[in-house]
Amino acid sequence: MIKEELKLVDGLLEVVDARLPSSSRNPELQDLTKKPRMIVLTKTDLADPAQTELWIDYWQARCETIVGTNLLLGKGLGEIRQSVAKTFPELKRLPRLLVVGIPNVGKSTL
């Protein structure tokens, strides 16, 4: 089903829980598409701040676009908008993004 949706979008917002960032990712997403993807690290207020920074550094070192957020307080939303704008500067319209992630990571809140 995701393969069909990927044809209709410009990129992905992969929502990941900061408390268990490695376990809350879908490893198959990388193989499904080469479209731009941004990692939205949610629930940063519930995770260890030092560990969260290490994960952000880890993914940034691998050329991943990543934003840490606390969606309940609206923290990080501006960074998400800025990152999306930087990723799709050539579009004359708002980009179409597919929000993906395992259950309970914060997709609906986003």
Residue frames as qw, qx, qy, qz and C-alpha x, y, z in Angstrom:
[[0.000, 0.886, 0.464, 0.000, 0.00, 0.00, 0.00],
 [0.299, -0.785, 0.100, 0.534, 2.81, 2.45, 0.81],
 [0.448, -0.055, 0.584, 0.674, 4.36, 1.79, -2.61],
 [0.185, 0.667, 0.613, 0.380, 1.22, 3.12, -4.30],
 [0.207, -0.934, -0.231, 0.177, 1.11, 6.19, -2.06],
 [0.519, -0.488, 0.266, 0.649, 4.77, 6.94, -2.74],
 [0.404, 0.347, 0.558, 0.637, 3.97, 7.57, -6.39],
 [0.034, -0.842, -0.448, -0.300, 1.73, 10.47, -5.37],
 [0.435, -0.876, -0.060, 0.201, 4.07, 12.30, -2.97],
 [0.370, 0.841, -0.315, 0.238, 7.23, 14.38, -3.16],
 [0.274, 0.438, -0.726, 0.454, 8.81, 12.97, 0.00],
 [0.680, -0.396, -0.617, 0.009, 8.38, 11.34, 3.40],
 [0.262, -0.635, 0.418, -0.594, 8.13, 12.49, 7.00],
 [0.700, -0.086, -0.703, 0.096, 9.20, 9.48, 9.05],
 [0.466, -0.689, 0.176, -0.527, 7.95, 9.89, 12.62],
 [0.684, 0.099, -0.652, 0.310, 10.20, 8.21, 15.20],
 [0.622, -0.759, -0.159, -0.108, 9.88, 8.02, 19.02],
 [0.172, 0.776, -0.484, 0.366, 12.92, 9.61, 20.73],
 [0.661, -0.505, 0.473, -0.291, 12.71, 7.10, 23.59],
 [0.746, -0.072, 0.643, 0.161, 13.45, 4.17, 21.28],
 [0.328, 0.715, -0.241, -0.568, 14.65, 5.73, 18.03],
 [0.066, 0.352, -0.869, -0.342, 16.26, 2.70, 16.44],
 [0.191, 0.207, 0.952, -0.115, 13.38, 0.35, 17.29],
 [0.347, 0.641, 0.490, -0.479, 10.66, 2.74, 16.16],
 [0.241, 0.560, -0.441, -0.658, 11.92, 3.06, 12.57],
 [0.889, 0.312, 0.292, -0.161, 10.77, 0.97, 9.65],
 [0.435, -0.465, 0.587, 0.501, 13.94, -0.41, 8.02],
 [0.531, 0.378, 0.692, 0.311, 12.10, -1.19, 4.78],
 [0.209, 0.912, 0.220, -0.277, 11.39, 2.48, 4.03],
 [0.175, -0.689, 0.476, 0.518, 14.90, 3.10, 2.74],
 [0.330, -0.046, 0.851, 0.406, 14.52, 0.36, 0.17],
 [0.363, 0.638, 0.670, -0.110, 11.07, 1.49, -1.00],
 [0.325, 0.907, 0.217, 0.154, 12.00, 4.89, -2.41],
 [0.589, 0.038, -0.049, 0.805, 14.82, 7.30, -3.07],
 [0.066, -0.819, -0.270, -0.502, 12.54, 10.30, -2.49],
 [0.101, 0.473, -0.453, 0.749, 13.65, 12.82, 0.13],
 [0.654, -0.507, -0.562, -0.021, 12.91, 11.78, 3.68],
 [0.044, -0.586, 0.394, -0.707, 12.99, 13.72, 6.92],
 [0.511, -0.268, -0.774, 0.262, 13.04, 12.09, 10.34],
 [0.342, -0.637, 0.040, -0.689, 10.76, 13.75, 12.91],
 [0.430, -0.002, -0.789, 0.438, 11.97, 12.68, 16.34],
 [0.464, -0.615, -0.238, -0.591, 8.95, 12.96, 18.66],
 [0.776, -0.593, -0.205, -0.062, 8.52, 12.86, 22.43],
 [0.534, 0.454, -0.404, 0.588, 11.95, 14.38, 23.04],
 [0.342, -0.615, 0.289, -0.649, 10.66, 15.66, 26.39],
 [0.909, -0.304, 0.116, -0.260, 10.26, 12.05, 27.56],
 [0.909, 0.241, -0.179, 0.289, 13.67, 10.85, 26.37],
 [0.645, -0.529, 0.043, 0.550, 17.14, 11.31, 27.84],
 [0.255, 0.939, -0.050, -0.227, 18.40, 14.63, 26.37],
 [0.228, -0.648, 0.657, 0.311, 22.00, 13.41, 26.01],
 [0.518, 0.090, 0.830, 0.188, 20.91, 10.25, 24.20],
 [0.469, 0.778, 0.395, -0.134, 18.58, 12.24, 21.97],
 [0.102, 0.893, -0.315, -0.306, 21.47, 14.51, 20.92],
 [0.377, -0.368, 0.804, 0.276, 23.61, 11.46, 20.17],
 [0.548, 0.407, 0.727, 0.076, 20.90, 10.05, 17.90],
 [0.341, 0.907, 0.121, -0.215, 20.46, 13.38, 16.13],
 [0.094, -0.759, 0.561, 0.317, 24.23, 13.56, 15.55],
 [0.523, -0.074, 0.831, 0.174, 24.27, 9.94, 14.36],
 [0.539, 0.607, 0.583, 0.042, 21.59, 10.51, 11.71],
 [0.200, 0.944, -0.082, -0.249, 22.96, 13.87, 10.63],
 [0.296, -0.576, 0.684, 0.335, 26.35, 12.23, 10.06],
 [0.438, 0.163, 0.847, 0.251, 24.56, 9.91, 7.63],
 [0.044, -0.010, -0.390, -0.920, 23.10, 12.88, 5.73],
 [0.150, -0.578, -0.798, -0.087, 19.64, 12.39, 7.17],
 [0.156, -0.450, 0.011, -0.879, 17.46, 15.43, 7.77],
 [0.474, -0.401, -0.757, 0.204, 16.22, 15.16, 11.34],
 [0.194, -0.534, 0.093, -0.817, 14.21, 17.43, 13.64],
 [0.260, -0.199, -0.833, 0.446, 13.63, 16.83, 17.35],
 [0.321, -0.439, -0.259, -0.798, 10.15, 17.78, 18.55],
 [0.068, 0.245, 0.800, -0.544, 7.76, 17.94, 21.45],
 [0.088, -0.354, -0.646, -0.671, 4.52, 17.94, 19.48],
 [0.295, -0.681, -0.658, 0.126, 2.26, 18.43, 22.49],
 [0.256, -0.719, -0.140, 0.630, 3.92, 21.80, 23.14],
 [0.521, 0.843, 0.136, -0.018, 4.42, 22.61, 19.46],
 [0.298, -0.765, 0.467, 0.328, 8.22, 22.65, 19.79],
 [0.442, -0.201, 0.753, 0.444, 10.07, 21.90, 16.58],
 [0.534, 0.642, 0.548, -0.056, 7.22, 22.65, 14.19],
 [0.207, 0.923, -0.154, -0.287, 9.01, 25.70, 12.80],
 [0.263, -0.535, 0.745, 0.298, 12.12, 23.59, 12.21],
 [0.566, 0.263, 0.775, 0.096, 10.03, 21.02, 10.33],
 [0.435, 0.847, 0.264, -0.154, 8.63, 23.75, 8.07],
 [0.014, 0.858, -0.424, -0.290, 12.11, 25.18, 7.43],
 [0.419, -0.292, 0.827, 0.234, 13.57, 21.76, 6.65],
 [0.576, 0.501, 0.646, 0.019, 10.74, 20.98, 4.25],
 [0.315, 0.925, 0.022, -0.212, 11.25, 24.32, 2.48],
 [0.144, -0.715, 0.623, 0.283, 15.01, 23.65, 2.14],
 [0.530, -0.042, 0.835, 0.140, 14.39, 20.15, 0.82],
 [0.432, 0.550, 0.678, 0.228, 11.95, 21.24, -1.90],
 [0.084, -0.571, -0.004, 0.816, 13.05, 24.74, -3.01],
 [0.027, -0.081, 0.653, 0.753, 12.23, 24.09, -6.67],
 [0.028, 0.520, 0.851, 0.068, 8.53, 23.34, -6.13],
 [0.092, -0.279, -0.158, -0.943, 6.10, 26.11, -7.04],
 [0.671, -0.463, -0.290, -0.501, 3.52, 24.57, -4.69],
 [0.553, -0.543, 0.530, -0.344, 3.49, 23.07, -1.23],
 [0.255, 0.307, -0.910, -0.114, 5.14, 19.64, -1.25],
 [0.865, -0.214, -0.176, -0.419, 3.04, 16.53, -0.81],
 [0.062, 0.474, -0.820, 0.317, 4.49, 14.52, 2.05],
 [0.793, -0.234, -0.522, -0.210, 3.59, 11.06, 3.29],
 [0.345, -0.600, 0.533, -0.487, 3.68, 10.82, 7.10],
 [0.846, 0.028, -0.527, -0.077, 4.85, 7.33, 8.07],
 [0.060, -0.484, 0.709, -0.508, 5.85, 5.53, 11.25],
 [0.338, -0.173, -0.920, 0.092, 5.00, 2.63, 13.49],
 [0.410, -0.712, -0.488, -0.295, 1.91, 2.90, 15.76],
 [0.545, -0.792, -0.241, 0.134, 1.98, 5.35, 18.68],
 [0.623, -0.040, -0.001, 0.781, 5.00, 7.43, 17.66],
 [0.051, -0.595, -0.209, 0.774, 3.01, 10.65, 17.20],
 [0.206, 0.211, 0.646, 0.704, 1.83, 10.66, 13.57],
 [0.095, -0.746, -0.625, -0.209, -1.67, 11.85, 14.43],
 [0.341, -0.783, -0.193, 0.483, -0.37, 14.55, 16.76],
 [0.334, -0.243, 0.389, 0.824, 1.91, 15.82, 14.00]]
